[in-house]
Amino acid sequence: MNSVSGLWSQSERFWNPGVMADKTRETFEMVRENVLQQANGADIKTMETMFAAVIDNTTPQTIMTGAIFMLIFEALSLYGAYLMWNLQKKGYYFYLGGMGIAFLGPLFFIGGWLGFITAFASIFASIFMAIFYALNLKYMR
């Protein structure tokens, strides 16, 4: 179900990258304000630099690039989950392939802090699912 909603949200990011870039920048601005209020002296400079880099790189082009990689990831994950539901082991490898694309794509094509944040956020929950799926590989053919 998560992949279906992911396909929907990523297609929205793909078709409206300008609007989504503005929303993302606003979100990062709010998070930056909250973090900087809680940070101490030494951390403020580092956090300000990181947030400035992320906000500056949040453009319609990077949103569209991230959406393309995430659409591929969501499609491969959904197809892999379907195959695993039917007890086919190759579905697990489709799932891992999607995770690889979701992690490496933003790192290489977006780059910087925004690429790292996008890559890490996209596979965080998937890592746990991959572990759970791996525990059941013995039941698949």
Buried (B, 14 or more C-beta within 10 A) or exposed (E): EEBEEBBEBBBEBBEBBEEBBBBBBEEBEEEBEEBEEEBEEEEEEEBBEBBEEBBEBBBBEBBBBBBBBBBBBBBBBBBBBEBBEEEBBEBBEBBBBBBEBBBBBBBEBBEBBBBBBBBBEBBEEBEEBBEEBEEEEEEBE
